[in-house]
Amino acid sequence: MREETISPEVGTRLLFENERVRVWDLQLAPGESTGVHRHERDYLYVVIGDGRLQAADADGERREASDMKDGEVRFNEVDGEAVHEAFNVGDGSWRNIIVELKD
């Protein structure tokens, strides 16, 4: 695992939190990354606008980039924790809304 700090913040801005969910807004300019962050709970995200995203694992190894379409929803089950980084490798801005499930 890389030595840099791993953030518990999975988005750009926390929009809402209660005892059951946390909702984040994530926005990345072209070429920008989320930084290395940790998911400790299952989560889903809704893509806002078309874009192209590439993930890297905790060791920095990048996976194949994915094209995503406006309105697409992806669910990720987390077993223990998931540490990764995401890169906007598209030509335009990237945005999604992330919903972390607390229970």
C-alpha positions, 0 to 999 in steps of 0.5 A: 500500500502507498505511504500517502495519507488515506482519506475517509472522505469519499467525495468533494463535499458532504451533502447529507448525513444521518444515522443510515446514510452519508451522501457526497457530491464528487466533482473532478476536472479533467486530469484530476483525481480523488486522492487515495480514500477508504470506503468502509461501507457498501455504497452506490453512485449515480453518474451525472453527465457522461464521463470517463473514469479510471480507478487505481488500487491501494498500490497505485496500479491503474485499472482499465478506464470506464466510459460512464453515461449520465444517470448510470448507477453502480453499486459496490459491496465493501467487505471490510474496506476498499482503498482506491483512487479515481482519475477523471481521464475524460475530456470534460468534468466528472460528477457523481453523487455517492451514497454510503449505506451506514446500516 
